Amino acid sequence: MLKKYLESFFTDFSEEMINKLVNISHIKKYKKDNILFYEGDKPKNLYLIVDGIAIVYKTYEDYSIQVLKYFYPINLIAELANINDIPYP
C-alpha cells in the first residue's frame, strides 16, 4: 500500500527511486487534533498526507486562530523545511 501512495505522488521517479523511498518510509495514523509540528521545530520527518486533511494554523496571544492552509491527499507537508534543513515556518 505504501508503494502505491509513493508512486501516485512521485510520478516521475524511477522504480529504483520508489523502492528506496519505500525502504525509508512508513505509514503512521494520527488522530484528529494531533499536532505534527510547531513553528520553529527542526524537521525530523517528511510528511506525505494520504488520507484526511491536515491544517496549518497560527495561534495568537489572545487565543484566536488563523488558518493558513489546508492539505489534502496526496500532498507533501512543509517539504521545503526538510529540503533546506530550516525550522518549520
CORGIPE-V56226 format. One line per field, one symbol per residue. ss: DSSP state (a for helix, b for strand, c for the rest). phi: phi as a letter, one per 30 degrees, with the letter a starting at -180 (. if undefined). psi: psi as a letter, one per 20 degrees, with the letter a starting at -180 (. if undefined). A space follows every 10 residues. Layout:
BEGIN
ss=???
phi=???
psi=???
END
This chain:
BEGIN
ss=caaaaaaaac ccccaaaaaa aaaacccccc cccccccccc cbccccbbbc ccbbbbbbbc ccccbbbbbb bbccbbbcaa aaaaccbcc
phi=.eddddddcc dcddeddedd dedccacbcc deidcdacej dddcbcccdc aibcbcbccc edidbcdcac ccdcbdchdd dddchbded
psi=gghggghhgm hiqrhggghg gghjrqpppq qqjqpgrqpi qpphqppopi qapqpprppr hjjqpophqp pqqoqqpkhh hggilqqp.
END
